[in-house]
Amino acid sequence: MARLNANYYKLAAGYLFPEITRRTKAFLETNPEIKLMKLGIGNTTEPLTATVIEGLHKGVNNLAGIETYTGYGEYHGELPIRTALRSFYKKRNVDIDVEEFFVSDGAKPDSGNIQSIFCTDSRVAVQDPAYPVYVDTNVIAGRSGQFNQDKKLYEDILYMPCTEKNGFIPDPPSEKMDLIYLCSPNNPTGAVATKEQLKLFVDYAISNQAVIIFDAAYSAFIRDPDLPRSIYEVEGAKKCAIEINSFSKSAGFTGVRLGWTIVPFELAIENVKPGDVHKFWMRRQSTFFNGPSNIIQEGGVAALSDKGWKECQELVNYYMKNARIILEGLSRMGLTVYGGTNGPYVWLKTPNNMTSWEFFDKLLYETHVVGTPGSGFGPSGEGFFRLSAFGHSEDIQQAVKSIQDNLRL
Amino acid sequence: MARLNANYYKLAAGYLFPEITRRTKAFLETNPEIKLMKLGIGNTTEPLTATVIEGLHKGVNNLAGIETYTGYGEYHGELPIRTALRSFYKKRNVDIDVEEFFVSDGAKPDSGNIQSIFCTDSRVAVQDPAYPVYVDTNVIAGRSGQFNQDKKLYEDILYMPCTEKNGFIPDPPSEKMDLIYLCSPNNPTGAVATKEQLKLFVDYAISNQAVIIFDAAYSAFIRDPDLPRSIYEVEGAKKCAIEINSFSKSAGFTGVRLGWTIVPFELAIENVKPGDVHKFWMRRQSTFFNGPSNIIQEGGVAALSDKGWKECQELVNYYMKNARIILEGLSRMGLTVYGGTNGPYVWLKTPNNMTSWEFFDKLLYETHVVGTPGSGFGPSGEGFFRLSAFGHSEDIQQAVKSIQDNLRL
């Protein structure tokens, strides 16, 4: 008799975004005439740039000719895109071998699947709040206990609180952990770790033989030249860190699907031969994945070209202007806001000690703006609220104006 | 201290195709002047059709305009492609709801990941020989014992021998199994199960509360109108079977990446609410995957249009002509060959009781043709050899001629 993976039953309350959809739908059923303004999901809205479009058309045209047609490619992406990525990192003085890149269909699949090459009883630490995929995939893999309804967390997962007090960047844990998920610039708080802060984690990981899974999906949004865009800007990180990144937010590829993961050859853990972590991930990808789309890879190569990247930076600037509009608009109302200067998310402290979901409903019903409740990202997100800078500028302005005009504080 | 998933260490001898690459490279190092003819990996070689190319360009152009740009889409694909798939099945009188389709980046990821929604101690049965992904992903998930070097199989996995005697379609197992992988038209044997043969498995699955994972990736290659192209042509199959299919071989999307999986709402197992298998797969996809590429989906919709599918059928005919060339060319030499009439693979019995790898080397060194050793697909593949019909027709003809002229029998 077949049975389902019982770990799925542990997953609490469903994924955050479906619940937002449910409440939004309920609102629209009773208020069908109202047009909602969405600052919720971090979804790109602006068209791809000219150079990227050209690259993608080239990718399509390649497949129309017998000389340029290609079938199955390399499991970790073709050499041109891995070479372009190598050059991209070189600009930040980070030296990554072309064979250390694993190009994929996105940062989400990679950050979800990476845990599978580690043993089931690995002890997992996450920033709290965090992108739900880190926790959910480890729950499904059996690395957690039950969801504790009082504490709003899974037993046996270590939550590292990101609070106003620590500037939303936690210190390394005092316990010995095996896998540590870090995201900087952070989703949802918008906080960015300095080199010194990352160095603490790198030192911790090396001395505890832990592996850091570093999600850098928002690195293109960093404006401050001193902040690290890659964990490999920190000495020793190649010995202990896997980095995941994406074209989704920098190039507008949320629906196009392209990302990459770096597993350094140097990454070594006790009792495991150097290079074995790299080899295991290659084995995982070659068994469960058939390489990123050849068409989309051409788009990625175009995005990483000098001209393409300049255009992508303009896209990023566009969204960062939105972030400033949100930040300034809400501060002016006396609201407490964080993030939004080196990352596309504004992390708002809910007024009057409201819970995140109370504020969600208040914002929805009073201002017709949809955001994301901070508590959906972990218990320390309670009392906070994420506003996303992704959207058409005029819509963002309208949403901020509606909050200013209609939110009853 | 982080540790790796020890199940990876069980994986025997690496994936089949890397070993072929290794031996081929070794040959070329001592014979650099020789041009090899590849009938090994089932990789498409012919350009995409005009309608599909047009669809893909449209997909790219959509992303260039602010009105047509799209970001994140549905985790199981947009409605147009799911509607097109529904119509596609309707032509075979198979009624699938648009919500039962999960469009993905290919049949390989789906056939690899589907096991993860079932519990770790599920008992797995595979056809022997079989596409290595079914076994390898279950080994990695911990459902097997060690690899038995004498028997050339993993302990605790049930291998269902596909032999000359049973026409390469086995009977259902006599033991109670939980997950049963079936592939028809079969890779590697080219055999196609009749409705009656599939009905035996459906009846078995229903009475044992087992789930059939039916890989129909080669269904477009079936010429005989009476053979089932979908397991849902068999009564009762929706109660017990998940079907996986792909645009890879029918539309030339091996490098483009698009496939789909059907999890019927009706699919039910004891102790599990009806619809829960469907819900679990949706949860898996929404947690680990971000939907198939919006650009590629447009290519899929174009392929499924009347004009597009007609063109794709011509592509399929092209490869099936190759299959006939191989079949006829080798029969004429007195070799025993199977498959190749309703699927793109020819399954050759090695002459003189040679092992599959002995014949691989012989074929490589005497005729400069690369094929795939049957033993790489499972112990019952020993003494057989897979030749793929994917390739330019002139190359296939040349390869067959070289075998006829140079193979010393």
Boltz contact constraints between the chains, C-beta under 6 A:
constraints:
  - contact:
      token1: [A, 1]
      token2: [B, 209]
      max_distance: 6.0
  - contact:
      token1: [A, 1]
      token2: [B, 270]
      max_distance: 6.0
  - contact:
      token1: [A, 2]
      token2: [B, 118]
      max_distance: 6.0
  - contact:
      token1: [A, 2]
      token2: [B, 178]
      max_distance: 6.0
  - contact:
      token1: [A, 2]
      token2: [B, 210]
      max_distance: 6.0
  - contact:
      token1: [A, 2]
      token2: [B, 211]
      max_distance: 6.0
  - contact:
      token1: [A, 2]
      token2: [B, 269]
      max_distance: 6.0
  - contact:
      token1: [A, 3]
      token2: [B, 119]
      max_distance: 6.0
  - contact:
      token1: [A, 4]
      token2: [B, 272]
      max_distance: 6.0
  - contact:
      token1: [A, 4]
      token2: [B, 280]
      max_distance: 6.0
  - contact:
      token1: [A, 5]
      token2: [B, 117]
      max_distance: 6.0
  - contact:
      token1: [A, 5]
      token2: [B, 118]
      max_distance: 6.0
  - contact:
      token1: [A, 5]
      token2: [B, 119]
      max_distance: 6.0
  - contact:
      token1: [A, 8]
      token2: [B, 280]
      max_distance: 6.0
  - contact:
      token1: [A, 15]
      token2: [B, 286]
      max_distance: 6.0
  - contact:
      token1: [A, 43]
      token2: [B, 71]
      max_distance: 6.0
  - contact:
      token1: [A, 43]
      token2: [B, 72]
      max_distance: 6.0
  - contact:
      token1: [A, 44]
      token2: [B, 71]
      max_distance: 6.0
  - contact:
      token1: [A, 47]
      token2: [B, 64]
      max_distance: 6.0
  - contact:
      token1: [A, 47]
      token2: [B, 65]
      max_distance: 6.0
  - contact:
      token1: [A, 47]
      token2: [B, 66]
      max_distance: 6.0
  - contact:
      token1: [A, 47]
      token2: [B, 69]
      max_distance: 6.0
  - contact:
      token1: [A, 48]
      token2: [B, 63]
      max_distance: 6.0
  - contact:
      token1: [A, 53]
      token2: [B, 64]
      max_distance: 6.0
  - contact:
      token1: [A, 56]
      token2: [B, 60]
      max_distance: 6.0
  - contact:
      token1: [A, 57]
      token2: [B, 60]
      max_distance: 6.0
  - contact:
      token1: [A, 60]
      token2: [B, 56]
      max_distance: 6.0
  - contact:
      token1: [A, 60]
      token2: [B, 57]
      max_distance: 6.0
  - contact:
      token1: [A, 63]
      token2: [B, 48]
      max_distance: 6.0
  - contact:
      token1: [A, 64]
      token2: [B, 47]
      max_distance: 6.0
  - contact:
      token1: [A, 64]
      token2: [B, 53]
      max_distance: 6.0
  - contact:
      token1: [A, 65]
      token2: [B, 47]
      max_distance: 6.0
  - contact:
      token1: [A, 66]
      token2: [B, 47]
      max_distance: 6.0
  - contact:
      token1: [A, 69]
      token2: [B, 47]
      max_distance: 6.0
  - contact:
      token1: [A, 70]
      token2: [B, 255]
      max_distance: 6.0
  - contact:
      token1: [A, 71]
      token2: [B, 43]
      max_distance: 6.0
  - contact:
      token1: [A, 71]
      token2: [B, 44]
      max_distance: 6.0
  - contact:
      token1: [A, 71]
      token2: [B, 254]
      max_distance: 6.0
  - contact:
      token1: [A, 71]
      token2: [B, 255]
      max_distance: 6.0
  - contact:
      token1: [A, 72]
      token2: [B, 43]
      max_distance: 6.0
  - contact:
      token1: [A, 72]
      token2: [B, 254]
      max_distance: 6.0
  - contact:
      token1: [A, 72]
      token2: [B, 255]
      max_distance: 6.0
  - contact:
      token1: [A, 73]
      token2: [B, 255]
      max_distance: 6.0
  - contact:
      token1: [A, 105]
      token2: [B, 105]
      max_distance: 6.0
  - contact:
      token1: [A, 106]
      token2: [B, 290]
      max_distance: 6.0
  - contact:
      token1: [A, 108]
      token2: [B, 290]
      max_distance: 6.0
  - contact:
      token1: [A, 109]
      token2: [B, 288]
      max_distance: 6.0
  - contact:
      token1: [A, 109]
      token2: [B, 289]
      max_distance: 6.0
  - contact:
      token1: [A, 112]
      token2: [B, 288]
      max_distance: 6.0
  - contact:
      token1: [A, 117]
      token2: [B, 5]
      max_distance: 6.0
  - contact:
      token1: [A, 118]
      token2: [B, 2]
      max_distance: 6.0
  - contact:
      token1: [A, 118]
      token2: [B, 5]
      max_distance: 6.0
  - contact:
      token1: [A, 119]
      token2: [B, 3]
      max_distance: 6.0
  - contact:
      token1: [A, 119]
      token2: [B, 5]
      max_distance: 6.0
  - contact:
      token1: [A, 136]
      token2: [B, 287]
      max_distance: 6.0
  - contact:
      token1: [A, 178]
      token2: [B, 2]
      max_distance: 6.0
  - contact:
      token1: [A, 209]
      token2: [B, 1]
      max_distance: 6.0
  - contact:
      token1: [A, 210]
      token2: [B, 2]
      max_distance: 6.0
  - contact:
      token1: [A, 211]
      token2: [B, 2]
      max_distance: 6.0
  - contact:
      token1: [A, 254]
      token2: [B, 71]
      max_distance: 6.0
  - contact:
      token1: [A, 254]
      token2: [B, 72]
      max_distance: 6.0
  - contact:
      token1: [A, 255]
      token2: [B, 70]
      max_distance: 6.0
  - contact:
      token1: [A, 255]
      token2: [B, 71]
      max_distance: 6.0
  - contact:
      token1: [A, 255]
      token2: [B, 72]
      max_distance: 6.0
  - contact:
      token1: [A, 255]
      token2: [B, 73]
      max_distance: 6.0
  - contact:
      token1: [A, 255]
      token2: [B, 294]
      max_distance: 6.0
  - contact:
      token1: [A, 256]
      token2: [B, 293]
      max_distance: 6.0
  - contact:
      token1: [A, 257]
      token2: [B, 293]
      max_distance: 6.0
  - contact:
      token1: [A, 269]
      token2: [B, 2]
      max_distance: 6.0
  - contact:
      token1: [A, 270]
      token2: [B, 1]
      max_distance: 6.0
  - contact:
      token1: [A, 272]
      token2: [B, 4]
      max_distance: 6.0
  - contact:
      token1: [A, 280]
      token2: [B, 4]
      max_distance: 6.0
  - contact:
      token1: [A, 280]
      token2: [B, 8]
      max_distance: 6.0
  - contact:
      token1: [A, 283]
      token2: [B, 8]
      max_distance: 6.0
  - contact:
      token1: [A, 287]
      token2: [B, 136]
      max_distance: 6.0
  - contact:
      token1: [A, 288]
      token2: [B, 109]
      max_distance: 6.0
  - contact:
      token1: [A, 288]
      token2: [B, 112]
      max_distance: 6.0
  - contact:
      token1: [A, 289]
      token2: [B, 109]
      max_distance: 6.0
  - contact:
      token1: [A, 290]
      token2: [B, 106]
      max_distance: 6.0
  - contact:
      token1: [A, 290]
      token2: [B, 108]
      max_distance: 6.0
  - contact:
      token1: [A, 293]
      token2: [B, 256]
      max_distance: 6.0
  - contact:
      token1: [A, 293]
      token2: [B, 257]
      max_distance: 6.0
  - contact:
      token1: [A, 293]
      token2: [B, 293]
      max_distance: 6.0
  - contact:
      token1: [A, 293]
      token2: [B, 296]
      max_distance: 6.0
  - contact:
      token1: [A, 294]
      token2: [B, 255]
      max_distance: 6.0
  - contact:
      token1: [A, 296]
      token2: [B, 293]
      max_distance: 6.0
